[in-house]
């Protein structure tokens, strides 16, 4: 058995030597997490302002989620889908009621859920809409991020994600994000379109937040042409943006409600990340019978998808969201965060903009994308005890666990402000 790592340099060197270099981590080696905090191997404590890309909305090692994991791990962890088990059915009933859909298809990772949604949409197009075989087209948005499988990068315009990974999967057409005219135009020109796959807020692109009515108008445009609206809420869902789902719009309740005028119900909902509170990989695709019933035995699945262990953890994670009012906390503290950062924008030429919703926010650093300034700011934040990471070169994303308190958020705002103000443009 390997020796316990006690120095950051040891762990970093081991990863450099034995691991694939497919990430560029901040130079901090973490060993423990609790709530909104992380500790490195030297014992220094940090505020976590990334939340494992919003997978840890409920906070690190939430005791209720961990207890569910331990209890189920000592009883039954995996059966595969060759047999029934006594946890999957209750989970399927629970999550479909929770999000108000007829059916769910559980998987593991977020990108698996996206791939699942693509397969369902194509099959629905052939069997229900009457699209000619192998002609189904799916519309996506420019600067999207839906994962990194071969099919998913096939419709990415990120050259770093696509370079030397071809040939790519056909059947996708890309349009500008937050452009209803472009969507209406492509739907009119392409009768083979079966779905529009979209993030309600583009997180990886730099927390690009569209017009308030964008998703509602997109749904209306899709409905006119009998096209499925597929909402990728892997990063924006599970209370992150101040409501249960980003498509809930400005709904202030914990759960979406069709009585709220701002709620837009997608035809297909894609979830992952915080669906398990960061404890296990769990993802899901939810839709109604008319769509999901095109999937039949042997046509899609996963050995671990819908495992007793995973779904028990997911139910506990969703209970925490509801029971602790995390959507409301994200909504209230997100407003406070953007107010504080707006003052920083006024006081520093280095920061050009703050944008976001709930506790998914970003600062745009007033430097070229190829500049190292945002990275250097994140290193300085680390030295002051706050962990964040740049995206797209000059954008810093801030997404703390939703269990953060007002006083903790204000302390972190102080750290961010003090750090930014020490930098000169």
N, C-alpha and C positions, 0 to 999 in steps of 0.2 A: 504493500500500500504506500502511496506517495506521502512524503512528509508534509506537515501542515505549513502553509505559506505564512511567513511572519513579516516579510518585507515586500513592498510594492514592486521593487525592481525584479525580484525573483519571478513573480507571476507574469510580469510583462515580458521578460526574457523567454519564459517557457512558451507563452502564446506566440511570440515572434518566431521561435524555433520550430514548434510543432504544429501550429495552427495555420489554416489558410488565411491569407491577408485580405479578407473580403470586408473588413470593417476598419475604420480609423477611430478607435476609441479615445476619449479623453484620458490622460494618464492618471487614473485613479483606480485603485484595486479595492473593490467592495467586498465585505465579508458578512455584513449583517444589516437587516432592515426592520424597521418598526414604525408603522404609521407613516408620517411624512419624512422620516429620517433614514439616512444610510450612514454606515460607519465603514471606514477603510481598515486595512489590516494593521495599520499603526494606531488605530483607536480614535482617529479624528472623526467627528460627526458632521454631516452635511444635511442641508435641506435638499430634498429631491424635487427638482423642478422640470423633470422629464417624464416621470411615472412610467418608465419602460415604454415610451411612446403611447401613453394613455392606457396601458394594460393594467396599471395598478391604481385605478381610480379609488378603490376602497381602502387604500393604504397598504403598506408592506405588511405581510404576515398577519392579516386581520384575524383575530382569535376565533371568530365564528366560522370563517371559511377554513382555517387550518383545522379546527375541530371536526368539521364535516369531512375533510380529507382523511384525517386520522381514523375516524370511526369507520368510514367506508373502506379504507385501505386494509383494515383488519378483518374485513368481512368478505368482500369480493371486489377485485379491481377490474377484471377484463373477462368477457365471455366471447368476444367477437360478435358479429350479428348472425352467426350460424344458429344461435339460440336466443330465446327471449330471456330477459332478466327482470327483476322486480323493481328496478330503479328507472329504466328508460321510459316506460309508459307514463309514470307520474311526472317525470321531467317534461315530456312532450306535452302533456296536458297543462302543466304549470306555465311553460314558456309561451305556448300559443295563447293562453288566456292573458298572460302578462302583456303581450304585445298585440293581441287582438288579430291573430291570423288563424286559419284553419289547420295548417300543417307546418311541420318543421323537419328539416333534414340536417342532423347534427354532424359536424366534422371536427377537425382538430385546429388547424392553423387558419389564419385569416385568408391567405391566398387560396387555400383549399376551398373555402367558402365561396370566394369569387369564381374559381373554376367551376364549382358546382352550379352556381347561378347561371353562368354562361351556358353550361350544358342543358340545364332546364329550359332556359329561354329559347335555345335553338330547337330543342325537341318540341316545345310548345308551338313554335313557329311552323314546324313541318306538320304536326298532327292536328293543331287546332286552327291555325291561321291559314294553312294551305300554301305555305311557301314551297317552291320547288326544291327538291333534294339538293343539299350542299350549297344552297344559295343564301342562307340566312345571314343577315348583316346586323351587327350590333354597333350602335353609336356610342362613342366615348368622348371625354373632354380632353383638350390639350392640357399638358402639364399634370396629367393624372398620376396617381400612385395607387395601384391595387395589388402590389406584390411583385415577385421576381421570378415566377415560373416562365418557361419559354412562351406559352400562350399569352400570358399577361404582359410581358415586356414587348410582345408583338405589336401592341397598340400604345406603347409609351413613346414619347418624343424626347426622353432623356438619353442622350448619346452615351453617357456613362453606363446606363443599364442595358443598352442594346448593342454596343460595339463588339463585333466579332462573336456574337451569339446566334447569328442567323443560321439557316433560313427561318423565317418567321411564319406564324399561323395567319392565314388570310381570314377575311370575314369581318373586318372592323373598319369603321370610318371615324375620323377624328374631327371635332369641331371646337371652336373656342368655348371656354368655360364662361358661364354667366352671360350667354348671348342667346336669348330666346329666338331672335330672328334667324340665327344660323341653324338652330334646332328645327324650327318650322320649315326652313328651306330644305334641309337634308331629308326630312320626313316626307316632303312633297316629291322630291326627286327620286327617292329610292324605295320602291314598294316592297323590297325584300327585307326591310328593317323589322326586326322582332323585338328589340329592346334598346333602351337608353340606360347605360351604366354610368352612374355619377356619384361623386362624393358631395354631400351637401355643403361641406367646407373642405377645401383642399389643404390637408394638414402638411404633408411632406413638401408640397410646393411652396410653403411659407405661410400657412394659415390664411389662405385666400378666401375671404368671406364674400359671397355674392350678394346681389340685391335681395332685399327681404322677400320679395315675391317670386324669386327665380324658380324655386322648386315647385311652387304651386302652378306657375305658368307652364313649366316643363311637363308636369303631370297632365294638365289640360291639353297640351299639344300632343302628347303621346296617346291620350285617350281618344282623341279625334281620329287617329290613324290606327287604332287597335294595336298599339305598341306598349310593351311592358316598361314601366319605370322601375329601375332597379337601384335602390339606394344603398351604397356602400357606407355603412355606419360603423365600420370596424374601429376607426379611431374617434369618430365624433359621437358615437352612441354611448349608452349606459351612463347618462347624466353629465357627461363631460361639458356640454355646451350650455348647461343651465336648464335643460329639460331632458326627459328620458331619452329622446332622440333629437338630433338636429332638425329633422323634418317636422318636429313639433312646433317649429317657429318660435313665437314668443309666448307659448303656453307656459304658465308658471306652476302648473301642477307637477307632481312627481311622475305621473304616468300620462301618456298622451290621451287625448280625449277628443272624439270626433265633434263634440259640441264647441270646441275651440276653433274659431275661424281660421287661425293660423296653422292648424295641423294639416299636413298633406300626407295622406296614407299612400305609401309606395305599393306597387304591385308585388315587388320582391324586396325583402329586407335582409341585408347581409350583416352579420354580427361576428365579433371575435374579441380579441384583446381582453377588455375588462369584463367580458362575459364570465370569466372565471376568477376575476380579481387578481390576475397575474400568478395564480398558483399552479395551473396546468394549462396546456394549450386546449382550448375549447372554442369552437366556432359553430355558426348555425346559419342556415338559409330558411327564412320563413315566407310563406306565400299561402294562397288559398287553394281549395281543392281543384278548381278548374285549371290551375297551372301545375300544381305538384303532382297531380294524378297521372301525368305523362311518364313519370318515373316508375319503372316496374322492376321486379326482382332480377338481379344480376346486371343491371345497367349502370349502377353507380354505388360506391361505398368505400369503406375504410375499415381496416381491422380495429383501429382504436376509436373511430368515430362513434359517439354515443356510448362510450364505455361507462359502466356503473360509477367508476371513480370520477370521471370527468363531469358527468351530468349532476352528480350529487354536489360537487364543488360549485358548479354553475348555479344551481338553485340557491345555495347559501350566499353566493356572491350577489345575486339579484335581490335576495331578501335584505341584505345589508344596504343596498342602494335605496330601497323603499323605506326600510325601518329607520335609517339615519338621516333621511332627508337630504341626500347628497346633491340632487338636482337643484334644490333651493339654495343650498350653500354655494354651489358653483355659480349660480346666477347672481347672487348677492355679492360674492367676493370678486367675481369677474368684473362687475361694474366698478368696484373699488380699485382693482388692479389697473384697469384701463384709465381711470381718472388720475391715479398717481403717475402712470407712465406718460399720460398726455402732458402733465406738468414737466416731466423730464424732457419731452420733445421740445417744449417751449424754452427750456433752459440749456439745451445742448444741441449744437449744430451737428453732432455726430449721429444723432438719432432722428430719422426723418419721419417715422410713423410708428404708431402702435395700432394693431388690429386684432380682431378675434371675437370670440363669443364665449360666455361662461368662463371656464378656466382653461380654455385653449386659446392662447394668445401668442403674438410674436412682435418683436421689435425689429424694424428695418434699419440697419446700420447704413449711414450715408457714405458708403464706399462702393467701389466696383465689386461685382460678385466674385472676381478672382482675388480680391484682397484678403489678407490674413487677419484683418482687424477683428472680425467677429469671433474667430477662433481664439485670438489673444484675449478678448474680453471674457470668453468662457473660461480660459485658464485663470484669469484674475478672479472671476467669480468663484471658481473652485478654491483658490487660496483663501477666500473670505468665507468659505463654508456653504456655497450654493452650487448645485450641479445643473447645468443646462448645456445645450449643444446647438451649434449652428446648422442650418439647412440652406441649401442653395447659396452657399458662400457668405452672403452678407445679411442673413436673417437669423435671429435667435428665437427659438421657440420656447415658450414658458408654459408648462402644463403640470402643476403640482398635484399630488393626490387630493381628491375632493374632500377628504376629512380634515383638511387644513383649517385652522381657526383664523379669525380676523386678526388677532394680535400676531400670530405667526406670519400671516400674509404681509402685514405692515412691516414687520422686521425684515422680511425678504425684499420688500420694495425698497427699504433703506439700503440694503446691501447692493441691490441692482443700481440704484441711483448713485451711491457713493462710488461704485466701481466705474460706471460710465463716465462720471465727471472727472475721473483721474486720467482719462484718455483724451488726447488731442487729435483732432481730425488730420 
